[in-house]
Amino acid sequence: MENVIVLIVGAGPAGLATAACLTHLSIPYVIVEREDCSASLWRNRAYDRLKLHLAKEFCELPHMSYPADVPTYIPKAMFVKYLDDYTAHFNIQPKYLTCVESSTYDNDKKCWSIVARDMAEGTKINFIAKFLVVASGENSAENIPVIPGLDSFLGEAIHSSRYKSGKSFSGKSVLVIGSGNSGMEISYDLATHGANTSIVIRSPIHVMTKELIRLGMTLPPFFTQYSG
């Protein structure tokens, strides 16, 4: 049984930022992470061309600015380096390969009872914490809708979290489902690598299409095309 003031679940950017803020206030904590590294989604499940979508001044973690020479929109590798420097600067030491299995709040004792598992040793770890911070992220699990015929589709079907680069799709016909940040950027990346790229979108949207048309991407008829 480990008694802690704060237990943080997840060593992504949110978990690391929470740990740094607690360190700044001299509040003890324990941070656990089910993967074998911090920021695993950024390291292992993000496409190569990914950049932060907001300017760097809006994407800094607390108490540590980016180096002055970084570009306005920071690429993936540079952001991961920033997270590593951040972790070292605040001496954040996550318990890796530790997965939380359950948590229960005791109203009488005013504390959390948390059961975790050491995935390397296969043993259970019990925590008693005054505060529980869940920073496991909202994009940690693939969400693939049920599509009739997908199980018998002879081509390659992957989730965006497993997409890295359009190099291997050059000259192939590729359908991208969805127009969120990942869908639009992956579509652009595919097109720039010479793939015959189409997008299927559930709802009408307005986009700037001049560049997409130049790249030869197939657009649904409900797109509003601008000349700019």
C-alpha atoms as an extended CHARMM CRD file, in Angstrom:
* protein
*
       228  EXT
         1         1  MET       CA              0.0000000000        0.0000000000        0.0000000000  PROA      1               0.0000000000
         2         2  GLU       CA              1.3910000000        3.3870000000       -1.0440000000  PROA      2               0.0000000000
         3         3  ASN       CA             -0.0090000000        6.5340000000        0.5510000000  PROA      3               0.0000000000
         4         4  VAL       CA              0.3000000000        9.6190000000       -1.6570000000  PROA      4               0.0000000000
         5         5  ILE       CA             -1.1280000000       13.1170000000       -1.6880000000  PROA      5               0.0000000000
         6         6  VAL       CA             -1.7960000000       13.1750000000       -5.4420000000  PROA      6               0.0000000000
         7         7  LEU       CA             -1.8380000000       10.2970000000       -7.9110000000  PROA      7               0.0000000000
         8         8  ILE       CA             -1.5690000000       11.3390000000      -11.5710000000  PROA      8               0.0000000000
         9         9  VAL       CA             -2.6810000000        8.8220000000      -14.1770000000  PROA      9               0.0000000000
        10        10  GLY       CA             -0.9400000000        9.3830000000      -17.5050000000  PROA      10              0.0000000000
        11        11  ALA       CA              2.4210000000       10.8850000000      -18.4820000000  PROA      11              0.0000000000
        12        12  GLY       CA              1.3250000000       12.7600000000      -21.5680000000  PROA      12              0.0000000000
        13        13  PRO       CA              1.5110000000       16.5760000000      -21.7750000000  PROA      13              0.0000000000
        14        14  ALA       CA             -1.3700000000       17.0450000000      -19.2940000000  PROA      14              0.0000000000
        15        15  GLY       CA              0.0760000000       14.6570000000      -16.7440000000  PROA      15              0.0000000000
        16        16  LEU       CA              3.5640000000       16.1490000000      -17.0490000000  PROA      16              0.0000000000
        17        17  ALA       CA              2.1720000000       19.6800000000      -16.6850000000  PROA      17              0.0000000000
        18        18  THR       CA              0.2610000000       18.6540000000      -13.5530000000  PROA      18              0.0000000000
        19        19  ALA       CA              3.4030000000       17.1070000000      -12.0970000000  PROA      19              0.0000000000
        20        20  ALA       CA              5.4090000000       20.2670000000      -12.8080000000  PROA      20              0.0000000000
        21        21  CYS       CA              2.7790000000       22.4930000000      -11.1750000000  PROA      21              0.0000000000
        22        22  LEU       CA              2.7130000000       20.2860000000       -8.0790000000  PROA      22              0.0000000000
        23        23  THR       CA              6.5180000000       20.3850000000       -7.9260000000  PROA      23              0.0000000000
        24        24  HSD       CA              6.3770000000       24.1820000000       -8.1810000000  PROA      24              0.0000000000
        25        25  LEU       CA              4.0720000000       24.2030000000       -5.1430000000  PROA      25              0.0000000000
        26        26  SER       CA              6.1260000000       21.5610000000       -3.2590000000  PROA      26              0.0000000000
        27        27  ILE       CA              3.1830000000       19.1230000000       -3.2430000000  PROA      27              0.0000000000
        28        28  PRO       CA              4.2720000000       15.4610000000       -3.3940000000  PROA      28              0.0000000000
        29        29  TYR       CA              2.7650000000       13.2160000000       -6.0480000000  PROA      29              0.0000000000
        30        30  VAL       CA              3.1430000000        9.9380000000       -7.8970000000  PROA      30              0.0000000000
        31        31  ILE       CA              2.6220000000        9.7210000000      -11.6470000000  PROA      31              0.0000000000
        32        32  VAL       CA              1.8870000000        6.3930000000      -13.3530000000  PROA      32              0.0000000000
        33        33  GLU       CA              1.9330000000        5.5920000000      -17.0660000000  PROA      33              0.0000000000
        34        34  ARG       CA              0.8120000000        2.3660000000      -18.7360000000  PROA      34              0.0000000000
        35        35  GLU       CA              3.2680000000        2.6920000000      -21.6360000000  PROA      35              0.0000000000
        36        36  ASP       CA              7.0600000000        2.4280000000      -21.3940000000  PROA      36              0.0000000000
        37        37  CYS       CA              7.6160000000        6.1260000000      -22.1560000000  PROA      37              0.0000000000
        38        38  SER       CA              6.0480000000        9.5320000000      -21.6470000000  PROA      38              0.0000000000
        39        39  ALA       CA              3.8800000000       11.1290000000      -24.3560000000  PROA      39              0.0000000000
        40        40  SER       CA              3.4610000000        7.7840000000      -26.1240000000  PROA      40              0.0000000000
        41        41  LEU       CA              0.7630000000        9.0870000000      -28.4830000000  PROA      41              0.0000000000
        42        42  TRP       CA              3.1540000000       11.7690000000      -29.7640000000  PROA      42              0.0000000000
        43        43  ARG       CA              6.0870000000        9.3800000000      -30.0400000000  PROA      43              0.0000000000
        44        44  ASN       CA              4.4370000000        6.2660000000      -31.4340000000  PROA      44              0.0000000000
        45        45  ARG       CA              1.0210000000        7.0680000000      -32.8790000000  PROA      45              0.0000000000
        46        46  ALA       CA              1.3720000000       10.3760000000      -34.6810000000  PROA      46              0.0000000000
        47        47  TYR       CA              2.0460000000       10.9190000000      -38.3900000000  PROA      47              0.0000000000
        48        48  ASP       CA              5.3920000000       12.3240000000      -39.5020000000  PROA      48              0.0000000000
        49        49  ARG       CA              4.1700000000       15.6950000000      -40.8160000000  PROA      49              0.0000000000
        50        50  LEU       CA              2.2350000000       16.5350000000      -37.6350000000  PROA      50              0.0000000000
        51        51  LYS       CA              2.7300000000       20.0360000000      -36.2420000000  PROA      51              0.0000000000
        52        52  LEU       CA              1.0470000000       21.9130000000      -33.4250000000  PROA      52              0.0000000000
        53        53  HSD       CA             -1.9780000000       23.7320000000      -34.8470000000  PROA      53              0.0000000000
        54        54  LEU       CA             -1.6000000000       26.7780000000      -32.6130000000  PROA      54              0.0000000000
        55        55  ALA       CA              1.3110000000       29.1710000000      -32.3760000000  PROA      55              0.0000000000
        56        56  LYS       CA              3.9860000000       28.1280000000      -29.8780000000  PROA      56              0.0000000000
        57        57  GLU       CA              3.1020000000       30.8220000000      -27.3300000000  PROA      57              0.0000000000
        58        58  PHE       CA             -0.2970000000       29.1590000000      -26.8440000000  PROA      58              0.0000000000
        59        59  CYS       CA              1.1290000000       25.6360000000      -26.4690000000  PROA      59              0.0000000000
        60        60  GLU       CA              3.7400000000       26.0050000000      -23.7540000000  PROA      60              0.0000000000
        61        61  LEU       CA              3.4510000000       23.8930000000      -20.6380000000  PROA      61              0.0000000000
        62        62  PRO       CA              3.4720000000       25.7300000000      -17.2860000000  PROA      62              0.0000000000
        63        63  HSD       CA              6.7020000000       27.2480000000      -15.9430000000  PROA      63              0.0000000000
        64        64  MET       CA              8.8960000000       26.5140000000      -18.9870000000  PROA      64              0.0000000000
        65        65  SER       CA              8.9660000000       28.3520000000      -22.3060000000  PROA      65              0.0000000000
        66        66  TYR       CA             10.1190000000       26.9860000000      -25.6370000000  PROA      66              0.0000000000
        67        67  PRO       CA             13.6300000000       27.8850000000      -26.7980000000  PROA      67              0.0000000000
        68        68  ALA       CA             13.6510000000       31.1990000000      -28.6560000000  PROA      68              0.0000000000
        69        69  ASP       CA             14.7840000000       29.6530000000      -31.9560000000  PROA      69              0.0000000000
        70        70  VAL       CA             11.9060000000       27.1730000000      -32.4250000000  PROA      70              0.0000000000
        71        71  PRO       CA              9.4510000000       27.8590000000      -35.2900000000  PROA      71              0.0000000000
        72        72  THR       CA              6.0070000000       29.3210000000      -34.6970000000  PROA      72              0.0000000000
        73        73  TYR       CA              4.2700000000       26.0000000000      -35.4280000000  PROA      73              0.0000000000
        74        74  ILE       CA              6.3000000000       23.2840000000      -33.7660000000  PROA      74              0.0000000000
        75        75  PRO       CA              6.7490000000       19.9050000000      -35.5180000000  PROA      75              0.0000000000
        76        76  LYS       CA              6.2250000000       16.6130000000      -33.7370000000  PROA      76              0.0000000000
        77        77  ALA       CA              9.8780000000       15.7360000000      -33.1140000000  PROA      77              0.0000000000
        78        78  MET       CA             10.6070000000       19.1690000000      -31.6740000000  PROA      78              0.0000000000
        79        79  PHE       CA              7.5910000000       18.9850000000      -29.3780000000  PROA      79              0.0000000000
        80        80  VAL       CA              8.6730000000       15.5620000000      -28.0910000000  PROA      80              0.0000000000
        81        81  LYS       CA             12.1410000000       16.9970000000      -27.3990000000  PROA      81              0.0000000000
        82        82  TYR       CA             10.4970000000       19.8410000000      -25.4700000000  PROA      82              0.0000000000
        83        83  LEU       CA              8.5390000000       17.3050000000      -23.3850000000  PROA      83              0.0000000000
        84        84  ASP       CA             11.7370000000       15.3640000000      -22.6240000000  PROA      84              0.0000000000
        85        85  ASP       CA             13.4940000000       18.5620000000      -21.5460000000  PROA      85              0.0000000000
        86        86  TYR       CA             10.4450000000       19.4960000000      -19.4690000000  PROA      86              0.0000000000
        87        87  THR       CA             10.4670000000       16.1020000000      -17.7390000000  PROA      87              0.0000000000
        88        88  ALA       CA             14.1680000000       16.4120000000      -16.9470000000  PROA      88              0.0000000000
        89        89  HSD       CA             13.8790000000       20.0300000000      -15.7870000000  PROA      89              0.0000000000
        90        90  PHE       CA             11.2120000000       19.2160000000      -13.1910000000  PROA      90              0.0000000000
        91        91  ASN       CA             12.7130000000       15.8060000000      -12.3560000000  PROA      91              0.0000000000
        92        92  ILE       CA              9.4600000000       14.0360000000      -13.2060000000  PROA      92              0.0000000000
        93        93  GLN       CA              9.8710000000       10.2840000000      -12.7570000000  PROA      93              0.0000000000
        94        94  PRO       CA              6.8030000000        8.3930000000      -13.9540000000  PROA      94              0.0000000000
        95        95  LYS       CA              6.2110000000        4.7980000000      -12.9340000000  PROA      95              0.0000000000
        96        96  TYR       CA              6.1300000000        3.3210000000      -16.4370000000  PROA      96              0.0000000000
        97        97  LEU       CA              4.2910000000        0.1340000000      -17.4170000000  PROA      97              0.0000000000
        98        98  THR       CA              1.8570000000        0.7650000000      -14.5670000000  PROA      98              0.0000000000
        99        99  CYS       CA             -1.8150000000        0.5110000000      -15.4660000000  PROA      99              0.0000000000
       100       100  VAL       CA             -4.6590000000        1.6710000000      -13.2210000000  PROA      100             0.0000000000
       101       101  GLU       CA             -7.3720000000       -0.9920000000      -13.0190000000  PROA      101             0.0000000000
       102       102  SER       CA             -9.8560000000        0.6080000000      -10.6200000000  PROA      102             0.0000000000
       103       103  SER       CA            -10.4330000000        3.5980000000       -8.3750000000  PROA      103             0.0000000000
       104       104  THR       CA            -12.9600000000        4.1140000000       -5.5960000000  PROA      104             0.0000000000
       105       105  TYR       CA            -13.6330000000        7.1940000000       -3.5160000000  PROA      105             0.0000000000
       106       106  ASP       CA            -14.2660000000        6.7220000000        0.2130000000  PROA      106             0.0000000000
       107       107  ASN       CA            -16.6570000000        9.4660000000        1.3590000000  PROA      107             0.0000000000
       108       108  ASP       CA            -15.9670000000        8.7830000000        5.0310000000  PROA      108             0.0000000000
       109       109  LYS       CA            -12.1650000000        8.8460000000        4.8190000000  PROA      109             0.0000000000
       110       110  LYS       CA            -12.1510000000       11.4740000000        2.0430000000  PROA      110             0.0000000000
       111       111  CYS       CA             -9.6010000000        9.6270000000       -0.0500000000  PROA      111             0.0000000000
       112       112  TRP       CA             -9.2030000000        7.5300000000       -3.1740000000  PROA      112             0.0000000000
       113       113  SER       CA             -8.4030000000        3.8290000000       -3.1510000000  PROA      113             0.0000000000
       114       114  ILE       CA             -6.6790000000        2.9300000000       -6.4200000000  PROA      114             0.0000000000
       115       115  VAL       CA             -5.6140000000       -0.4750000000       -7.6980000000  PROA      115             0.0000000000
       116       116  ALA       CA             -2.8650000000       -0.5090000000      -10.3210000000  PROA      116             0.0000000000
       117       117  ARG       CA             -0.8420000000       -3.2530000000      -11.9610000000  PROA      117             0.0000000000
       118       118  ASP       CA              2.8700000000       -3.3960000000      -12.6140000000  PROA      118             0.0000000000
       119       119  MET       CA              2.7090000000       -4.7260000000      -16.1680000000  PROA      119             0.0000000000
       120       120  ALA       CA              6.3410000000       -5.8430000000      -16.1700000000  PROA      120             0.0000000000
       121       121  GLU       CA              6.1400000000       -7.8350000000      -12.9420000000  PROA      121             0.0000000000
       122       122  GLY       CA              2.4510000000       -8.7340000000      -13.1470000000  PROA      122             0.0000000000
       123       123  THR       CA              1.8930000000       -7.5950000000       -9.5630000000  PROA      123             0.0000000000
       124       124  LYS       CA             -0.7620000000       -5.3100000000       -8.1040000000  PROA      124             0.0000000000
       125       125  ILE       CA             -0.0260000000       -1.9750000000       -6.4690000000  PROA      125             0.0000000000
       126       126  ASN       CA             -2.5200000000       -0.3600000000       -4.0820000000  PROA      126             0.0000000000
       127       127  PHE       CA             -2.5310000000        3.4070000000       -3.6740000000  PROA      127             0.0000000000
       128       128  ILE       CA             -4.3370000000        5.5840000000       -1.1540000000  PROA      128             0.0000000000
       129       129  ALA       CA             -4.4920000000        9.1550000000       -2.4680000000  PROA      129             0.0000000000
       130       130  LYS       CA             -6.1130000000       12.3560000000       -1.2750000000  PROA      130             0.0000000000
       131       131  PHE       CA             -6.4560000000       13.5500000000       -4.8620000000  PROA      131             0.0000000000
       132       132  LEU       CA             -6.6950000000       11.6470000000       -8.1530000000  PROA      132             0.0000000000
       133       133  VAL       CA             -5.8430000000       13.3520000000      -11.4410000000  PROA      133             0.0000000000
       134       134  VAL       CA             -6.8560000000       11.4280000000      -14.5620000000  PROA      134             0.0000000000
       135       135  ALA       CA             -4.6860000000       12.6490000000      -17.4380000000  PROA      135             0.0000000000
       136       136  SER       CA             -4.9950000000        9.6540000000      -19.7290000000  PROA      136             0.0000000000
       137       137  GLY       CA             -6.0690000000       11.7200000000      -22.7480000000  PROA      137             0.0000000000
       138       138  GLU       CA             -9.1140000000       11.6070000000      -24.9930000000  PROA      138             0.0000000000
       139       139  ASN       CA             -7.4450000000        9.9800000000      -28.0220000000  PROA      139             0.0000000000
       140       140  SER       CA             -5.8640000000        6.9420000000      -26.4420000000  PROA      140             0.0000000000
       141       141  ALA       CA             -8.2010000000        4.3670000000      -28.0040000000  PROA      141             0.0000000000
       142       142  GLU       CA             -8.9430000000        3.7070000000      -31.6650000000  PROA      142             0.0000000000
       143       143  ASN       CA            -12.5530000000        4.2810000000      -32.7040000000  PROA      143             0.0000000000
       144       144  ILE       CA            -13.3670000000        2.3910000000      -35.8950000000  PROA      144             0.0000000000
       145       145  PRO       CA            -17.0770000000        2.4380000000      -36.8140000000  PROA      145             0.0000000000
       146       146  VAL       CA            -18.8700000000       -0.6980000000      -37.9490000000  PROA      146             0.0000000000
       147       147  ILE       CA            -18.7480000000       -0.5680000000      -41.7560000000  PROA      147             0.0000000000
       148       148  PRO       CA            -20.4810000000       -3.4070000000      -43.6460000000  PROA      148             0.0000000000
       149       149  GLY       CA            -17.9730000000       -5.2390000000      -45.8180000000  PROA      149             0.0000000000
       150       150  LEU       CA            -14.8750000000       -3.8880000000      -44.0870000000  PROA      150             0.0000000000
       151       151  ASP       CA            -13.9380000000       -7.3230000000      -42.7800000000  PROA      151             0.0000000000
       152       152  SER       CA            -13.8020000000       -8.6740000000      -46.3450000000  PROA      152             0.0000000000
       153       153  PHE       CA            -12.0780000000       -5.6260000000      -47.8780000000  PROA      153             0.0000000000
       154       154  LEU       CA             -8.9850000000       -6.8530000000      -49.7150000000  PROA      154             0.0000000000
       155       155  GLY       CA             -7.0370000000       -3.6020000000      -49.4480000000  PROA      155             0.0000000000
       156       156  GLU       CA             -5.2990000000       -2.0960000000      -46.4640000000  PROA      156             0.0000000000
       157       157  ALA       CA             -7.4960000000       -0.4840000000      -43.7910000000  PROA      157             0.0000000000
       158       158  ILE       CA             -5.8210000000        1.3910000000      -40.9420000000  PROA      158             0.0000000000
       159       159  HSD       CA             -6.7970000000        3.8020000000      -38.1930000000  PROA      159             0.0000000000
       160       160  SER       CA             -5.2410000000        7.2650000000      -38.2990000000  PROA      160             0.0000000000
       161       161  SER       CA             -3.2210000000        6.4620000000      -35.1590000000  PROA      161             0.0000000000
       162       162  ARG       CA             -1.2240000000        3.9300000000      -37.2250000000  PROA      162             0.0000000000
       163       163  TYR       CA             -0.6140000000        6.2620000000      -40.1610000000  PROA      163             0.0000000000
       164       164  LYS       CA              2.9340000000        7.6040000000      -40.4580000000  PROA      164             0.0000000000
       165       165  SER       CA              3.5580000000        8.8560000000      -44.0000000000  PROA      165             0.0000000000
       166       166  GLY       CA              2.0500000000        8.8550000000      -47.4880000000  PROA      166             0.0000000000
       167       167  LYS       CA              5.2510000000        7.5150000000      -49.0660000000  PROA      167             0.0000000000
       168       168  SER       CA              4.0100000000        3.9300000000      -49.2310000000  PROA      168             0.0000000000
       169       169  PHE       CA              0.6950000000        5.0140000000      -50.8120000000  PROA      169             0.0000000000
       170       170  SER       CA              2.1340000000        6.8020000000      -53.8510000000  PROA      170             0.0000000000
       171       171  GLY       CA              0.0930000000        5.9770000000      -56.9710000000  PROA      171             0.0000000000
       172       172  LYS       CA             -2.6120000000        4.1980000000      -54.9730000000  PROA      172             0.0000000000
       173       173  SER       CA             -6.2580000000        5.1590000000      -54.4700000000  PROA      173             0.0000000000
       174       174  VAL       CA             -6.9000000000        6.0350000000      -50.8250000000  PROA      174             0.0000000000
       175       175  LEU       CA            -10.1720000000        6.9420000000      -49.1090000000  PROA      175             0.0000000000
       176       176  VAL       CA             -9.9690000000        9.0000000000      -45.9120000000  PROA      176             0.0000000000
       177       177  ILE       CA            -13.0270000000        8.9390000000      -43.6460000000  PROA      177             0.0000000000
       178       178  GLY       CA            -13.4750000000       12.0980000000      -41.5880000000  PROA      178             0.0000000000
       179       179  SER       CA            -12.3660000000       15.7150000000      -41.8230000000  PROA      179             0.0000000000
       180       180  GLY       CA            -10.9990000000       16.4670000000      -38.3880000000  PROA      180             0.0000000000
       181       181  ASN       CA             -7.4410000000       17.6700000000      -37.9890000000  PROA      181             0.0000000000
       182       182  SER       CA             -6.0370000000       14.1820000000      -38.5480000000  PROA      182             0.0000000000
       183       183  GLY       CA             -8.2670000000       13.4420000000      -41.5420000000  PROA      183             0.0000000000
       184       184  MET       CA             -7.4810000000       16.6820000000      -43.3500000000  PROA      184             0.0000000000
       185       185  GLU       CA             -3.7510000000       16.5840000000      -42.6610000000  PROA      185             0.0000000000
       186       186  ILE       CA             -3.4340000000       12.9260000000      -43.6150000000  PROA      186             0.0000000000
       187       187  SER       CA             -5.3770000000       13.6230000000      -46.8200000000  PROA      187             0.0000000000
       188       188  TYR       CA             -3.0040000000       16.4700000000      -47.6380000000  PROA      188             0.0000000000
       189       189  ASP       CA              0.0170000000       14.3090000000      -46.8620000000  PROA      189             0.0000000000
       190       190  LEU       CA             -1.2840000000       11.4960000000      -49.0760000000  PROA      190             0.0000000000
       191       191  ALA       CA             -1.9080000000       13.9010000000      -51.9340000000  PROA      191             0.0000000000
       192       192  THR       CA              1.5540000000       15.4500000000      -51.6850000000  PROA      192             0.0000000000
       193       193  HSD       CA              3.0350000000       11.9500000000      -51.9230000000  PROA      193             0.0000000000
       194       194  GLY       CA              1.1390000000       11.2100000000      -55.1300000000  PROA      194             0.0000000000
       195       195  ALA       CA             -1.7800000000        9.1760000000      -53.8300000000  PROA      195             0.0000000000
       196       196  ASN       CA             -5.1890000000        9.4330000000      -55.5220000000  PROA      196             0.0000000000
       197       197  THR       CA             -6.8950000000       10.7880000000      -52.4250000000  PROA      197             0.0000000000
       198       198  SER       CA            -10.6210000000       11.0910000000      -51.6730000000  PROA      198             0.0000000000
       199       199  ILE       CA            -12.3900000000       12.2020000000      -48.4910000000  PROA      199             0.0000000000
       200       200  VAL       CA            -15.7750000000       11.1260000000      -47.1140000000  PROA      200             0.0000000000
       201       201  ILE       CA            -17.3050000000       13.5230000000      -44.5800000000  PROA      201             0.0000000000
       202       202  ARG       CA            -20.4870000000       13.0490000000      -42.5780000000  PROA      202             0.0000000000
       203       203  SER       CA            -21.6240000000       16.6890000000      -42.4600000000  PROA      203             0.0000000000
       204       204  PRO       CA            -21.2500000000       19.6980000000      -44.7940000000  PROA      204             0.0000000000
       205       205  ILE       CA            -18.2980000000       21.9600000000      -44.0590000000  PROA      205             0.0000000000
       206       206  HSD       CA            -16.6270000000       25.0240000000      -45.5580000000  PROA      206             0.0000000000
       207       207  VAL       CA            -12.9780000000       24.6690000000      -46.5730000000  PROA      207             0.0000000000
       208       208  MET       CA            -10.3960000000       26.4820000000      -48.6390000000  PROA      208             0.0000000000
       209       209  THR       CA            -10.1260000000       24.1150000000      -51.6040000000  PROA      209             0.0000000000
       210       210  LYS       CA             -7.7480000000       25.7780000000      -54.0360000000  PROA      210             0.0000000000
       211       211  GLU       CA             -4.7270000000       23.8490000000      -52.7460000000  PROA      211             0.0000000000
       212       212  LEU       CA             -6.6800000000       20.5910000000      -52.4910000000  PROA      212             0.0000000000
       213       213  ILE       CA             -7.8490000000       20.9010000000      -56.0840000000  PROA      213             0.0000000000
       214       214  ARG       CA             -4.2920000000       21.6540000000      -57.1960000000  PROA      214             0.0000000000
       215       215  LEU       CA             -3.2190000000       18.3970000000      -55.5790000000  PROA      215             0.0000000000
       216       216  GLY       CA             -5.9420000000       16.4960000000      -57.4310000000  PROA      216             0.0000000000
       217       217  MET       CA             -7.9290000000       15.4580000000      -54.3730000000  PROA      217             0.0000000000
       218       218  THR       CA            -11.5250000000       14.3310000000      -54.9130000000  PROA      218             0.0000000000
       219       219  LEU       CA            -13.9690000000       16.5290000000      -52.9900000000  PROA      219             0.0000000000
       220       220  PRO       CA            -17.5730000000       15.6940000000      -52.0370000000  PROA      220             0.0000000000
       221       221  PRO       CA            -20.1780000000       17.7930000000      -53.8950000000  PROA      221             0.0000000000
       222       222  PHE       CA            -21.3130000000       19.6520000000      -50.7640000000  PROA      222             0.0000000000
       223       223  PHE       CA            -17.9280000000       21.3780000000      -50.3810000000  PROA      223             0.0000000000
       224       224  THR       CA            -18.1210000000       25.1450000000      -50.8750000000  PROA      224             0.0000000000
       225       225  GLN       CA            -15.2190000000       26.0950000000      -53.1110000000  PROA      225             0.0000000000
       226       226  TYR       CA            -13.5350000000       29.4380000000      -52.6680000000  PROA      226             0.0000000000
       227       227  SER       CA            -11.2800000000       31.1330000000      -55.1710000000  PROA      227             0.0000000000
       228       228  GLY       CA             -8.7860000000       32.1820000000      -52.4940000000  PROA      228             0.0000000000
